[in-house]
Amino acid sequence: MDAYVSVPGGTDHVREVQRWLNSRYYNRSSFFIGPADGVYSRDVQKSLMKAMEARQR
């Protein structure tokens, strides 16, 4: 289950990025809303890559 609040080991900066990604790209078909727990994970990296690809178009 994904967390949508800060968890131990998470940082406020990463959580801010996660929340920004979710709010900015939620309406794209290739993007899935991810957790905003402050933990830099593989899902965060994938979301950043999708955001960069979307900005290239």
Secondary structure, 3 states (H helix, E strand, C coil): CCCCCCCCCCCHHHHHHHHHHHHHHCCCCCCCCCCCCCCCCHHHHHHHHHHHHHHHC
